[in-house]
Amino acid sequence: MARPTDTDRSRIFCTEDARRIAQKRLPRVIFDFIEGAAGREVATARNQTRFDEVTLQPRVLENVGARRLETRFLGQTHGLPFGIAPMGMCNLTHPDADRALARAASRFDIPLCLSSAASSSIEEMRDWAGDHAWFQLYVGASMEQSLDMVHRAKAAGYDTLILTVDVPQVARRTRDLRNGFQMPFRMTPRLLWDFASHPSWSLAMLLNGAPEPRNFSTSATATRFDRSASRAGADWAFLDRLRDLWPGRLIVKGVSSPPDARRIQAAGVDAIQVSNHGGRQLDSVPAAIDLLPRIRAAVGPDYPLIFDSGLRNGEDIVKALARGADFVMLGRPLLYALGAEGARGLNALIRILAEETSLTLAQVGLTDINAVGAEILADASDMPKPKPATRTALKAY
Ligand SMILES: Cc1cc2nc3c(=O)[nH]c(=O)nc-3n(C[C@H](O)[C@H](O)[C@H](O)COP(=O)(O)O)c2cc1C
């Protein structure tokens, strides 16, 4: 008899399950760090409601029995059309979260973006995830230290660097302020009570030690991570400097304006990641899925675009590809899964997302994820014309 898989043993059947279980298992301060956003958190909600309003056109009588999800992007073939978005301090969800992410990246053959503010170092993650590891850079309080991280990534063998540009300052995230979230933790009676009422998480942290932003503690410049420090050093001049410095693939993440996108493209950047940071920065930002066609129109049909913000299931993934993305990144859902069940939950959720994506393909009459285009949208009126040339049109009858 086949051994039960993570999916068989998991209690997660969709992202919402992962979220619900994580909310129970994690201390409030941690769950709120993941879930929280800027201001009144309207942008985060809008990211999802707008996804729900995008509808797909079912097609019938196509033989869709065999389907493939391998995706060609930036000269590489990935096992799935999605990867793991950069997220700081993932080990707050589970002491083994970063290793689990690395193992999942290898197992599913997908990219894993290691945040500057990760709880594992650039070198550790490269050891664990090999070529699947991409490095995400924040230009923080110390320019020297930021450049040191770029050199470390190069020396460790990374070939893809993501520069995040939508956090000139960390926004006011009300939940974090209310909860007194900070690294390292400063114990207050409220925090003690929060930890005490989540014993399985607290015991795991006690046994493994509280996570820390490893790229800072292992840095030659020994500057400590200051989460609230300005990150505005990532300006146009820095982008040019980085392009000269970094020989590999360079991606700019957090782009939502068409003129910015055109200028970044002209600066020789290899790909843009359309993202509103999951609503964590500006509460009045348009829904990310609405930004996508505008950026696609600005950069033309062939320029590589990644998308994140608001993806919660396989249908969302297909919708983002139909609205102009070539590849997508998952954020909060993966942290929910880790917080809920550690590696088992993560693997289960990735399988679920892949299956949902594949089943969606079947419903819209396609067998190859690379064939997804605006034709499968029930309403493509705001899509750029001509249609993206990189994608094969569905046969029109
Ligand atoms: C807890 C958490 C930490 C994050 N840390 C980073 C980070 O260090 N660097 C970065 O570029 N984006 C970071 N992001 C943003 C994600 O990369 C991504 O843009 C966002 O999660 C997408 O929104 P969604 O999770 O609602 O889909 C973080 C997001 C979360 C939820």
The ligand as a Tripos MOL2 file, in Angstrom:
@<TRIPOS>MOLECULE
LIG
   31    33     1     0     0
SMALL
NO_CHARGES

@<TRIPOS>ATOM
      1 C1          4.6950   38.3620    6.6650 C.3       1 LIG1
      2 C2          5.1130   38.9530    5.3590 C.ar      1 LIG1
      3 C3          6.4130   39.3830    5.1960 C.ar      1 LIG1
      4 C4          6.8180   39.9290    3.9690 C.ar      1 LIG1
      5 N1          8.1250   40.2900    3.8130 N.ar      1 LIG1
      6 C5          8.5400   40.7230    2.5960 C.ar      1 LIG1
      7 C6          9.9140   40.9710    2.3660 C.ar      1 LIG1
      8 O1         10.7400   40.7940    3.2500 O.2       1 LIG1
      9 N2         10.2760   41.4030    1.1430 N.ar      1 LIG1
     10 C7          9.3690   41.5960    0.1130 C.ar      1 LIG1
     11 O2          9.7480   41.9830   -0.9870 O.2       1 LIG1
     12 N3          8.0530   41.3610    0.3170 N.ar      1 LIG1
     13 C8          7.6210   40.9100    1.5110 C.ar      1 LIG1
     14 N4          6.3040   40.6160    1.6920 N.ar      1 LIG1
     15 C9          5.3500   40.8010    0.5880 C.3       1 LIG1
     16 C10         5.2130   39.5220   -0.2610 C.3       1 LIG1
     17 O3          6.3890   39.2710   -0.9810 O.3       1 LIG1
     18 C11         4.0460   39.6560   -1.2620 C.3       1 LIG1
     19 O4          4.2220   40.8040   -2.0390 O.3       1 LIG1
     20 C12         2.7010   39.7060   -0.5500 C.3       1 LIG1
     21 O5          2.6540   38.7630    0.4930 O.3       1 LIG1
     22 C13         1.5740   39.4220   -1.5430 C.3       1 LIG1
     23 O6          0.3160   39.5550   -0.9460 O.3       1 LIG1
     24 P1         -0.5620   38.2790   -0.4900 P.3       1 LIG1
     25 O7          0.2760   37.5440    0.4740 O.co2     1 LIG1
     26 O8         -1.7750   38.8730    0.1510 O.co2     1 LIG1
     27 O9         -0.8710   37.4900   -1.7210 O.co2     1 LIG1
     28 C14         5.8740   40.0840    2.9070 C.ar      1 LIG1
     29 C15         4.5650   39.6460    3.0990 C.ar      1 LIG1
     30 C16         4.1740   39.0870    4.3050 C.ar      1 LIG1
     31 C17         2.7590   38.6070    4.4360 C.3       1 LIG1
@<TRIPOS>BOND
     1     1     2 1
     2     2     3 ar
     3     2    30 ar
     4     3     4 ar
     5     4     5 ar
     6     4    28 ar
     7     5     6 ar
     8     6     7 ar
     9     6    13 1
    10     7     8 2
    11     7     9 ar
    12     9    10 ar
    13    10    11 2
    14    10    12 ar
    15    12    13 ar
    16    13    14 ar
    17    14    15 1
    18    14    28 ar
    19    15    16 1
    20    16    17 1
    21    16    18 1
    22    18    19 1
    23    18    20 1
    24    20    21 1
    25    20    22 1
    26    22    23 1
    27    23    24 1
    28    24    25 2
    29    24    26 1
    30    24    27 1
    31    28    29 ar
    32    29    30 ar
    33    30    31 1
@<TRIPOS>SUBSTRUCTURE
     1 LIG1         1 GROUP 0 **** ****
